[in-house]
Amino acid sequence: MTVYECCEAVRAAYSQIGSGDVGYVPKAIAAAVRALNAVASDERVPAELREQAAFAAANLLISDHQDA
């Protein structure tokens, strides 16, 4: 997936990080798992989206890629 396939909010954040307006998170996988976990555990979020977030987080956790 490329940044151009993402929603406007992701593209805007990407642009801000790239320009130095906001800080880069070196341990991005851990940050992504935390964000996905927050969505998966939020009772206000529809169940289907919570399940998708949980599945994505679990896949990141089980992958062999680790933050340096």
VMD Tcl script that draws the C-alpha trace (Angstrom):
set ca {
  {0.00 0.00 0.00}
  {1.22 3.49 -0.75}
  {0.40 6.79 0.89}
  {-1.65 7.71 -2.19}
  {-4.02 4.81 -1.53}
  {-4.71 6.06 2.01}
  {-7.40 8.45 3.19}
  {-6.89 12.20 3.38}
  {-6.18 12.09 7.14}
  {-3.28 9.65 6.60}
  {-1.93 11.66 3.67}
  {-2.06 14.86 5.74}
  {-0.20 13.23 8.64}
  {2.36 11.80 6.21}
  {2.93 15.26 4.77}
  {3.35 16.80 8.23}
  {5.87 14.15 9.26}
  {7.76 14.46 5.97}
  {7.98 18.23 6.25}
  {9.15 18.10 9.85}
  {6.04 19.89 11.17}
  {5.42 16.97 13.54}
  {7.83 14.41 14.91}
  {8.64 11.07 13.35}
  {7.97 8.03 15.57}
  {10.96 5.70 15.21}
  {9.13 2.69 16.71}
  {6.21 2.92 14.31}
  {5.05 -0.69 14.68}
  {4.60 -0.29 18.43}
  {2.76 2.99 17.82}
  {0.49 1.29 15.27}
  {-0.29 -1.60 17.65}
  {-1.14 0.88 20.42}
  {-3.48 2.81 18.09}
  {-5.14 -0.36 16.80}
  {-5.52 -1.66 20.35}
  {-7.23 1.59 21.35}
  {-9.71 1.20 18.49}
  {-10.27 -2.50 19.22}
  {-11.00 -1.86 22.88}
  {-13.28 1.17 22.41}
  {-16.89 0.12 22.96}
  {-18.07 3.21 21.04}
  {-16.52 1.89 17.81}
  {-18.69 -0.42 15.68}
  {-17.95 -4.12 16.26}
  {-16.83 -4.78 12.67}
  {-14.20 -2.02 12.83}
  {-13.06 -3.20 16.28}
  {-12.58 -6.71 14.89}
  {-10.58 -5.36 11.95}
  {-8.35 -3.36 14.29}
  {-7.83 -6.37 16.56}
  {-6.94 -8.57 13.57}
  {-4.47 -6.00 12.23}
  {-2.84 -5.55 15.65}
  {-2.54 -9.30 16.15}
  {-0.91 -9.68 12.74}
  {1.62 -6.98 13.55}
  {2.40 -8.60 16.90}
  {2.89 -12.05 15.38}
  {4.94 -10.84 12.40}
  {8.67 -11.35 12.52}
  {9.35 -7.63 11.99}
  {10.38 -5.80 15.15}
  {11.03 -2.15 15.86}
  {14.74 -1.45 16.17}
}
mol new
graphics top color blue
foreach p $ca { graphics top sphere $p radius 0.5 }
foreach p [lrange $ca 0 end-1] q [lrange $ca 1 end] { graphics top cylinder $p $q radius 0.2 }
display resetview
